Amino acid sequence: MNGRGPGRGPDGSMDIDSLAEIRLRIAASPHLRSPHSTPRIMWNVVGSLVPILAVGIYYFGPSALLVVAAATLGSVLTEVLFGPKGSTKDGSALITGLLLGLILPPGFPIWMAFVGGVFGVGFGKLIFGGLGQNVFNPALLGRAFLQAAFPAAITTWPLQPDNWWALRGDSFALPLMSPSAPDVVTGATPLGLMKFEGLTTDTMDLMMGSTAGSIGETAGLLILVCGGYLALRNYLDWRIPLSIFLTVFVFSGGLYLIGPDRFPSPLFMLFSGGLMLGAMYMATDMVTSPVTPAGSWIFGVGIGLLVVLIRVWGGLPEGVMYAILFMNAFVPFINRITQPRVFGQPRRKPRGAEA
């Protein structure tokens, strides 16, 4: 060793052979790697859902835990049996099951929740080729299937009994059999009360979660906090929920100014139903949402408009699920029309223009 280091000449410069070796050194893309891998993002999402699930169990008792557990089991088991080897490690099937369970009534029969999880992963993700290939959000597709297959069960909202340990509804109903408790005391969700009876619900109750509804859709403020954590970590595109909230607030606010006795207030529209959970966790699904900033704004505005239209003039009191699934179908077209110009390429000329 001459103290100048390997591959260097007497004057300290690199010799031709060493320089050629560096120039020919190649590596597969991506050349810039981020520490935020897919499994890491997914497990952060799972962690952010835990407080929402905990509040749902606090308000609705053990029935809520049974429903979420059954939906999660169906999702994960389907991934294990039919998905690629080791695909459950990324946590995506677990997220599908958790989200599906959180958007179901607390008294929903657990066998139906299990079937919904199977359908969500099987027909919502694996049939398209697995994670990254699906067109629609798997959890919402699973709920859409349950909505069509079991419309009575999924729109039954049992009242909370005095005993926290008591089961809501008919959780242990046998598959394909009549419920064992035919006379279940049920109530209505805030959206149902507004839609069919013209009754409003206190905004603070909507924010804190002390209302009837799906397991994870009632505590609006908590959902905002948990979703905000993901936005701060850059695990979701903040443009999508913001555009949804702004659109719903402006559109419903305009209607409220026109007829406050006929239309609900914008705050009621924001914190009732599944808007918060859908906007923060389902519309922002990285696979089924646009990849461009402009596309995210278009996507969110479309969802917001559809939610208000369905809630106000549709036959159902809620429209978040249908709005997101409908806009999921347009994501490929939104991506295409909002793609930025490739650096160095000329702008496209209108058809018919001279070259």
C-alpha positions in Angstrom: 0.0 0.0 0.0 1.3 3.4 -0.9 -1.1 5.5 1.2 -2.9 6.8 -1.8 -5.7 4.2 -1.7 -6.5 1.4 -4.2 -7.0 2.2 -7.8 -5.2 5.6 -7.7 -2.1 6.7 -9.6 1.0 8.5 -8.3 -0.7 11.9 -8.6 -3.7 10.6 -6.6 -6.1 10.4 -9.6 -8.1 7.2 -10.3 -6.7 4.9 -12.9 -8.7 3.9 -16.0 -9.7 0.4 -14.8 -11.2 1.7 -11.5 -13.0 4.5 -13.3 -14.5 2.1 -15.8 -15.6 -0.2 -13.0 -17.6 2.6 -11.3 -19.2 3.7 -14.6 -20.3 0.2 -15.3 -21.8 -0.4 -11.9 -25.6 -0.8 -12.2 -28.5 -1.6 -9.9 -32.1 -2.4 -10.3 -34.7 0.3 -9.7 -35.9 1.9 -7.6 -32.6 3.7 -6.9 -34.1 5.8 -4.1 -35.6 3.7 -1.4 -38.0 4.9 1.3 -38.1 3.4 4.8 -41.9 3.6 4.6 -42.6 0.1 3.1 -46.1 -1.2 2.3 -46.2 -3.4 5.5 -45.1 -0.5 7.6 -47.8 1.7 6.2 -50.5 -1.0 6.6 -49.6 -1.7 10.2 -49.7 2.0 11.0 -53.2 2.1 9.6 -54.1 -0.9 11.7 -52.8 0.8 14.8 -54.8 4.0 14.0 -58.0 1.9 13.8 -57.5 0.4 17.3 -58.8 3.5 19.2 -61.8 3.7 16.9 -62.6 0.0 17.6 -62.1 0.5 21.3 -64.7 3.3 21.4 -67.1 1.2 19.4 -66.7 -1.6 21.9 -67.2 0.9 24.8 -70.5 2.1 23.3 -71.9 -1.1 21.9 -70.5 -3.8 24.1 -69.1 -7.3 23.3 -71.4 -7.6 20.2 -69.2 -5.0 18.4 -66.1 -7.0 19.1 -67.7 -10.2 17.8 -68.8 -8.6 14.6 -65.4 -7.1 13.9 -63.6 -10.3 14.8 -65.8 -12.3 12.5 -65.3 -10.0 9.6 -61.5 -9.9 10.2 -61.3 -13.7 10.4 -63.2 -14.1 7.1 -60.8 -11.6 5.4 -57.6 -13.0 6.8 -58.6 -16.7 6.3 -59.4 -16.0 2.6 -56.1 -14.3 2.1 -54.3 -17.3 3.7 -56.1 -19.9 1.6 -56.2 -18.2 -1.8 -53.7 -15.3 -1.7 -50.0 -15.5 -2.4 -47.8 -17.2 0.2 -47.0 -14.8 3.0 -49.3 -12.0 1.7 -51.0 -11.7 5.1 -47.8 -10.2 6.5 -48.4 -6.9 4.9 -51.6 -6.3 7.0 -53.9 -5.4 4.1 -56.3 -8.3 4.7 -56.5 -7.3 8.4 -57.3 -3.7 7.4 -60.1 -5.0 5.2 -61.6 -7.0 8.0 -61.4 -4.2 10.5 -62.9 -1.6 8.2 -65.7 -4.0 7.2 -66.5 -4.8 10.8 -66.5 -1.1 11.8 -69.1 -0.2 9.1 -71.6 -2.9 10.2 -74.3 -2.7 12.9 -73.3 -4.0 16.3 -76.0 -6.6 16.4 -75.2 -8.0 12.9 -75.0 -11.8 12.9 -71.4 -12.9 13.0 -71.7 -15.5 10.3 -72.9 -12.8 7.9 -69.9 -10.6 8.9 -67.6 -13.6 8.2 -69.1 -14.0 4.8 -68.7 -10.3 4.1 -65.0 -10.6 4.9 -64.6 -13.6 2.6 -66.3 -11.7 -0.3 -64.4 -8.5 0.3 -61.0 -10.1 0.0 -61.9 -12.8 -2.4 -63.9 -10.8 -4.9 -62.7 -7.3 -4.0 -59.0 -8.0 -4.2 -57.7 -11.5 -5.0 -59.9 -11.9 -8.1 -58.2 -8.8 -9.6 -54.7 -10.1 -8.9 -54.1 -9.2 -5.3 -52.9 -6.1 -3.5 -52.3 -3.2 -5.9 -54.5 -4.6 -8.6 -58.0 -4.1 -7.3 -60.3 -1.5 -8.7 -62.8 -1.1 -5.8 -62.2 -0.8 -2.0 -62.5 -4.4 -0.7 -64.2 -3.5 2.6 -66.8 -1.4 0.9 -67.4 -4.1 -1.8 -67.9 -6.6 1.0 -70.5 -4.3 2.6 -72.2 -3.7 -0.7 -72.6 -7.5 -1.0 -74.0 -7.7 2.5 -76.4 -4.8 1.7 -77.7 -6.7 -1.3 -77.8 -10.1 0.3 -79.1 -9.2 3.8 -80.8 -5.9 3.6 -83.0 -6.4 6.7 -80.1 -7.4 9.0 -77.8 -4.6 7.9 -80.4 -1.9 8.5 -81.4 -3.2 12.0 -80.0 -1.0 14.8 -80.6 -2.6 18.2 -81.0 -0.2 21.1 -78.4 -0.4 23.8 -79.5 -2.6 26.8 -78.9 -1.5 30.4 -76.3 -4.3 30.8 -73.1 -3.6 28.9 -72.4 -7.3 28.7 -75.7 -8.1 27.0 -75.5 -8.9 23.3 -77.2 -6.5 20.8 -79.4 -8.0 18.2 -78.9 -11.6 17.2 -75.2 -12.1 17.0 -75.3 -15.9 17.2 -78.1 -16.5 14.7 -77.5 -19.7 12.8 -76.6 -19.4 9.1 -79.5 -19.4 6.7 -82.0 -19.8 9.7 -84.5 -17.4 11.1 -83.3 -15.3 14.0 -83.8 -16.7 17.5 -85.0 -13.4 18.8 -87.8 -12.2 16.5 -88.8 -9.2 18.6 -85.6 -7.1 18.8 -86.1 -3.6 20.1 -84.5 -1.3 17.4 -83.9 2.4 16.9 -82.9 4.6 14.1 -79.6 6.2 13.1 -79.4 10.0 13.1 -79.5 10.0 9.2 -82.6 7.8 9.4 -84.3 10.1 11.8 -83.5 13.1 9.6 -84.5 11.4 6.4 -87.8 9.8 7.4 -88.9 11.8 10.4 -87.3 15.2 10.0 -85.6 14.9 13.5 -82.1 16.2 14.1 -79.5 14.9 16.5 -77.3 17.0 18.7 -74.0 17.7 17.0 -71.9 17.0 20.1 -73.5 13.5 20.3 -72.4 12.9 16.7 -68.9 14.1 17.4 -68.5 12.0 20.5 -70.2 8.8 19.3 -73.2 8.4 21.7 -75.6 7.7 18.9 -77.0 4.7 17.1 -75.1 3.6 14.0 -72.4 1.3 12.8 -69.7 0.2 15.2 -67.0 2.6 14.1 -68.9 5.4 12.4 -70.2 7.4 15.3 -67.2 9.1 17.0 -66.4 11.7 14.4 -63.8 13.6 16.4 -61.8 10.5 17.2 -61.8 9.4 13.5 -60.5 12.9 12.6 -57.7 12.5 15.1 -56.7 9.0 14.0 -56.9 9.9 10.3 -54.9 13.1 11.0 -52.1 10.9 12.4 -51.9 9.1 9.1 -52.0 12.3 7.1 -49.1 13.7 9.2 -47.1 10.6 8.5 -47.9 11.1 4.8 -49.7 7.7 4.7 -52.8 9.2 3.1 -53.4 12.0 0.6 -54.9 14.8 2.6 -56.4 16.3 -0.5 -59.0 13.6 -0.7 -60.7 13.9 2.7 -60.3 17.7 2.6 -62.0 18.0 -0.8 -64.8 15.6 0.4 -65.4 17.7 3.6 -65.3 21.0 1.8 -67.7 19.8 -0.9 -70.2 18.3 1.6 -70.0 21.5 3.7 -70.5 23.9 0.9 -73.2 21.9 -1.0 -75.2 21.0 2.1 -74.6 24.5 3.5 -76.2 26.1 0.4 -79.2 23.8 0.7 -79.5 24.7 4.4 -79.5 28.4 3.6 -82.3 27.8 1.0 -84.5 25.7 3.3 -83.3 25.2 6.9 -86.6 23.5 7.7 -86.2 21.0 4.9 -82.4 20.3 4.8 -80.0 19.4 7.6 -77.2 21.7 8.6 -73.7 21.2 7.1 -72.2 20.1 10.5 -74.9 17.4 10.7 -74.0 16.2 7.2 -70.3 16.1 8.1 -70.5 14.2 11.4 -73.4 11.9 10.8 -73.2 8.4 9.2 -70.1 7.0 7.7 -68.7 10.2 6.1 -65.7 10.7 8.5 -64.6 7.0 8.4 -65.2 6.7 4.7 -63.3 9.9 3.8 -60.3 9.3 6.1 -59.9 5.5 5.6 -61.6 4.2 2.5 -61.6 7.0 -0.1 -57.9 7.4 0.7 -57.1 3.8 -0.2 -53.8 4.1 -2.1 -54.8 1.4 -4.6 -58.2 2.7 -5.5 -57.7 6.5 -5.4 -56.0 8.8 -8.0 -52.2 9.1 -8.0 -52.1 12.8 -9.1 -52.8 15.9 -6.9 -55.4 17.2 -9.4 -57.0 13.8 -9.6 -57.3 13.6 -5.8 -59.3 16.9 -5.8 -61.6 15.7 -8.6 -62.1 12.4 -6.8 -62.9 14.0 -3.5 -65.3 16.6 -5.0 -67.2 13.8 -6.9 -67.6 11.8 -3.7 -68.8 14.8 -1.7 -71.4 15.7 -4.4 -72.7 12.1 -4.6 -73.0 11.8 -0.8 -75.2 14.9 -0.5 -77.3 14.0 -3.5 -78.0 10.5 -2.2 -78.7 11.6 1.3 -81.0 14.4 0.3 -82.8 13.0 -2.7 -82.0 9.3 -2.8 -84.1 6.5 -1.4 -81.5 5.6 1.3 -80.5 7.8 4.2 -76.8 7.1 3.6 -74.7 7.3 0.4 -71.0 7.2 1.4 -70.5 3.6 0.3 -72.0 4.0 -3.1 -70.3 7.4 -3.7 -66.8 6.0 -3.0 -67.4 2.8 -5.1 -68.8 4.8 -7.9 -65.8 7.1 -8.0 -63.4 4.1 -7.7 -64.6 3.1 -11.1 -63.6 6.4 -12.6 -60.1 6.5 -11.0 -58.3 5.1 -14.2 -59.9 7.8 -16.3 -59.1 10.5 -13.7 -55.5 9.4 -13.7 -55.3 9.5 -17.4 -56.7 13.1 -17.9 -54.7 14.5 -14.9 -51.3 13.1 -15.8 -48.7 15.9 -15.9 -46.7 16.5 -19.0 -43.5 14.4 -19.1 -40.4 16.6 -18.7 -38.9 17.5 -22.1 -42.1 16.5 -24.1 -44.1 19.1 -26.0 -47.7 19.9 -24.9 -50.4 18.0 -26.7 -52.0 19.9 -29.5 -55.8 19.9 -30.0 -57.2 17.5 -32.5 -57.4 19.1 -35.9 -54.5 21.5 -35.2 -51.7 21.7 -37.7 -48.5 19.9 -36.8 
